[in-house]
Amino acid sequence: MERQDLAERGFMKTTPYLHSNTTTGSTSDKKLTRFAYSMILVTTLTALLTAGLLISIANDMYAFVKPTRSVTLTVDTPTALPTLCQRLQEEGIVANPWIFRLYTDSKEKTETLEQFVGTVTLDASMSYREILLTFSEKANE
């Protein structure tokens, strides 16, 4: 079959974004193009926001770039983990208390922190691992 026959039968449709020699397109083609650009924009923005969130969490968890500031924390009675995590945030030790809580649960150190009574010196530049080690060492003294 010739090209003209295929075009007449509807097998070859020309669209403005596929063929450079076509200068005008139908309204549905323009809407489709706008929709495609919108989806690309939404996907890009979502990816950027997700990347920013993950970088923030990783920085807090692994202490890549955190200020150096020493804090002495005194715990008089055993404290529930959510309360202790909130207190660590208020003192500037962790930025994301809910992530610290998940990390503590994953390392099976929840009971160690909840049963902790005493005084511990922490630094804002500590990673989550170092914070848990400090609490564990003080609990074992």
N, C-alpha and C positions, 0 to 999 in steps of 0.2 A: 504494500500500500504506500501511496505517496504521502508526504507530509501534509498536504492540503486535505486529503481524505481523512487522515487521523484527526486533524483539527476540526473538520466539519462534524465528525462523529463525537466530539467532546473528549477525546483522549489526550489532547494536547491543549491545555488552557494556558494562556499567557498571563502572568502576574507581574506586577511592577517590581517585586523584590527578587524575582528569579531571572528576568530577562531585562537587560539594560536598554534594549531598543524600544521597550514599551514605556511610554511616558505617563499614561493615565491608567488607573486601576479602578476596579469597582469599589463600592462602598464597603462591601463585606471583606474585601482584601485589605482595605485600610484599617478596618476594625480588628481584623486578625493580626495585622502588624502591630497595632497599638497594644493589643492584648499580650502579644509575645514580648514586647518591650516592657510592659508592666510586670509581667511574671519574672523577667530577668532582673528588674529593679528590686522587686520584693525578695527574690532569692538572694541577691547580693547583700541587701540590708540585713536580712536574717542571718546570713553567714558572718557578716561583720560583727553584729551584736553577740552572736554565740561565741565567736573567737575572743571578743573582749571579755566576756564573762569567764570563759575558761582560763584566759591569761590571768585575770584577777584572782581566781580561785587557786591556780597553780602557784602564783606569787605568794599568796598567804600561806598555803600549805607547805611549800618548800623553802620559803624565806629567800627568794632571789633578790628582791629589792625591798627591804623593810628598814624603818628607822631603828637606831639603837637607843633603847630607853629601858632602864632597869626598873622593875616593879616588885615590891615585896607584897605577897598575897598571904593573908592570914585567914584560915578556915577554922572556926571554933567548933563546929558540929558537922557531922556528915551531911553532905549537900547533894541534892538531886543533880544529875548531869546537866539538864537544860538550864538550871539556875547557875551552875558553875560556869557553863559556856557563856552565858549572858554576862556574868561578872568578868570573865576574861575579855570579852568584847569591850565592856565599859572601861576596863583598865588599859585598853589599847594593845593587848597581847595578840588577839585574833581579830580579823575583820569580818569573818563569816562564821558565827557561832554554830549554825546548823551544819555547815560542812565539817567543822571541828568535831561536832557530835557524831556525825556519820563516820569520820575517820577513827574516832575513839571506839565506836562500836565495831568497826571492821578489824581493829587490832585487839579486840576483846579486852579492853582496859577500862570499860565502863565501871565495873565494881571497884577497881583500884581508885579511880577518881571520886566516886560517890562515897567511899569509906575514908577518904583522906581527911585527916585532922592535923593541923599544924601550920607552920609558916614555910613558905617556899619563895625563893627569889627567881623571878622569870625576867627575860628580856624580850622586848618587842620584836627583835630580829631573829628570834628562835623559830625553827620549823615546828610543825605539829609533832614530829617524831621527837625532837629535843624537849618539847614541853612535856610529853608523856613520860619520857625517860627521867626528867627532873622530878615529876610527881612520884614515879615509881621508886626512885632512889630515896626520896624523903620518907615515903611510906614504909620502906624496909629498914630504916634506921632505928 
